[in-house]
């Protein structure tokens, strides 16, 4: 069995982590800067080499993209499923601040809330709730 962890390459990993913690709740678990390595150039010593965080009960990793150009695409969306509607609405509203709502969070024919957005860091999200099942 494998474990999948999202790893963000960022222009500002610390700001991005703080935004997700503010939006989803959670904490930074560990953080290393390039300056923690020996012989690091002064211009990158304060940049994030590796950051681990937990938000919405999910583990994420981030780093600053040093000496590389970031290209954001639409081929991958991160999907977060919440148990409650209030929790889903709060996450959707906070994640969309400064970003673009692609599809408003609304009740769908399959019985759950669903919405899509691109956050201010260019990350695509799908927010949903578990489908309500009717008892027979």
C-alpha positions in Angstrom: 0.0 0.0 0.0 1.3 3.5 -0.8 0.7 6.8 0.8 0.1 9.9 -1.3 1.1 13.3 0.1 0.7 16.6 -1.8 4.0 18.5 -2.2 3.6 22.1 -3.3 6.5 24.0 -4.9 5.8 27.6 -4.1 7.0 31.2 -4.7 6.4 31.7 -0.9 5.9 28.4 0.9 5.5 29.9 4.4 2.8 32.4 3.2 1.0 29.5 1.4 1.2 27.3 4.4 -0.1 30.0 6.7 -3.0 30.7 4.3 -4.0 27.0 4.3 -3.8 26.8 8.1 -5.9 29.9 8.4 -8.4 28.5 5.8 -8.6 24.9 6.9 -7.2 24.8 10.5 -4.1 23.0 11.4 -0.4 23.6 12.1 3.1 23.6 10.7 4.7 20.3 11.9 8.3 21.0 10.9 10.2 23.5 8.7 13.8 23.8 7.4 15.3 26.7 5.6 18.1 26.6 3.0 20.2 28.4 5.6 20.1 25.2 7.7 22.3 23.6 5.1 26.1 24.3 5.1 27.5 26.7 2.5 24.2 28.2 1.5 24.2 31.3 -0.6 23.0 34.4 1.3 20.2 35.2 -1.2 18.4 31.9 -0.5 19.2 31.2 3.2 15.8 32.4 4.4 13.8 30.5 1.8 12.0 27.3 2.8 13.8 24.0 1.9 11.1 21.8 3.3 7.9 22.4 5.3 5.5 19.8 6.6 2.0 20.9 7.8 -1.3 19.4 8.6 -4.5 21.2 7.5 -8.1 19.9 7.6 -6.6 16.6 9.0 -4.5 16.1 5.8 -0.7 16.1 5.6 0.9 18.5 3.1 4.5 19.4 2.2 5.8 22.6 0.7 9.1 24.2 -0.4 10.1 27.4 -2.1 10.9 27.0 -5.7 14.5 28.3 -5.8 16.1 28.8 -9.2 13.1 27.3 -11.1 10.1 28.7 -12.9 6.7 27.5 -11.7 4.0 26.7 -14.2 0.5 26.1 -12.8 -1.8 23.8 -14.7 -5.4 22.5 -14.6 -4.6 18.8 -14.9 -4.8 18.2 -11.2 -7.3 19.3 -8.6 -7.1 18.7 -4.8 -10.4 17.3 -3.6 -11.3 17.8 0.1 -14.5 16.1 1.4 -16.0 17.4 4.6 -18.5 15.7 6.8 -20.6 18.8 7.4 -21.9 21.5 5.2 -20.8 24.4 7.5 -17.3 23.1 7.4 -17.3 22.8 3.6 -18.7 26.3 3.2 -16.1 27.8 5.6 -13.2 26.0 3.8 -14.6 27.0 0.3 -15.0 30.7 1.3 -11.6 31.0 2.9 -9.7 29.2 0.2 -11.4 31.3 -2.5 -10.3 34.6 -0.9 -8.0 36.3 -3.4 -8.6 33.4 -5.9 -11.2 32.5 -8.5 -14.4 30.6 -8.0 -14.8 28.1 -10.9 -18.1 26.7 -9.6 -20.0 27.9 -6.6 -20.4 25.4 -3.8 -23.9 24.1 -4.2 -26.1 21.0 -3.7 -25.7 18.6 -6.6 -28.0 15.9 -8.0 -25.9 13.1 -6.4 -26.8 14.5 -3.0 -23.7 16.4 -1.8 -22.3 19.9 -1.9 -19.7 20.4 -4.6 -17.7 23.5 -5.7 -14.4 24.3 -7.5 -12.0 27.1 -7.1 -8.4 28.2 -7.9 -6.8 29.7 -4.8 -4.5 32.8 -4.8 -1.5 30.5 -5.2 -2.8 29.0 -8.4 -3.9 25.7 -6.8 -7.1 24.0 -8.1 -9.4 22.7 -5.3 -12.7 20.7 -5.3 -14.6 21.0 -2.1 -17.4 18.5 -1.4 -19.4 16.8 1.3 -20.2 13.2 1.7 -23.3 12.3 -0.2 -26.4 11.9 2.0 -27.8 8.5 1.8 -31.5 7.8 2.3 -32.5 4.9 4.5 -34.8 2.4 2.9 
